[in-house]
């Protein structure tokens, strides 16, 4: 029999991640002056190349904005960056786990 607490926690976690995804999508569109509406960004689509079409300079700008907004240190030489910036969802999950603000 499943634990009732975990059944209650999961939807709250998903809702919080969804809200954070929307917030970060809005930060990305503002920081990069994108012509796409934040709500149109697919949370699973790649941020690089075929997905949102960002390049390494764009990712650096996003890292700076996210670092300032959420109190997270993202080092440019980190091997985790490929995973962190894989998609909007991956970035939101990283922020949720590491944020200080």
N, C-alpha and C positions, 0 to 999 in steps of 0.2 A: 504494500500500500504506500503511495507516494506521500512524502512529508507535505502537509498543508502549508507550512511556512514557506517552503521553497516555491510552491505554486503561486503564492502571493508575491514573493520577491521578484520572480522572473518578469512578470508584466511591468512592474515598477522600473526594473532595470532597463527593459526595452524602451519604455516611454522616456526615461531619462536620456538614454542614448539617442533616441530619435530627436528629442529637443536639442541636445548638444550638436547633433549632426546639422540641424537647421541653423543653429547659431553659428557654427563654423563655416557652413556654406555661405552664409551672409557675410561673414568676415572675409572670406576668400573673394567673393564677387566685388566687395567694396575695395579691398586692398589692391586688387589687380584691375579694377575698372572693367570687369568682364561685362559683355553684353548679354550674358545669359542670366536668367532669373534664378536666384538661389534655390528656390523650391524645385527647379527643373534639373538640378544636379542629381544624377543617380548615385546613391550612396555606395553602390558596389562597383561603379565604373572606375577604371584607372584614372588617376589624376594626370599622369604623363601620357603623351602620345595620343592614341586613338580615343581615349575616354574624354577627358576635359580638355586635352591638348596642351597642357602646361609644359614648360621647359624647366631646366635646372634653376634659372634665375627666378622664375615664378615660384618654385618650391622654396627657394631661399627667402623670398618675400613672405610667403605663407608662414614659414618657420618663425620669422621675426615677429609677425603679428600675433601668432598663437602664443609664442613665448611671453610676449608682453601682456597679453590679455589674461592668460591662465597661470602665469608664474612658473612656466616650465622651461627648463634648459634643454634645448635641442642642439647638439653639437654637429657641425657640418661634416665632420669626419666619421661620425658614428656609422657603424655597419648596420644598425637597426633602421636607418632612414629609409631604405628601400621598402621595408615592411611598414613603417609608420606612415609613409606617404603613398602607399599602394592605392588607397581609395579614401573617400571621405569617411566611410565607416571605420576603416583602420585608424585614421587620424583621430576620429572622435573617441574611439576605444582607448587609444593611447592617452589622450587628454584626460579622459575620465579617470584613468588609473593614476596619472601623475600630477594632476593639477593641484595647485596650492591656493588658488583664488577662486 
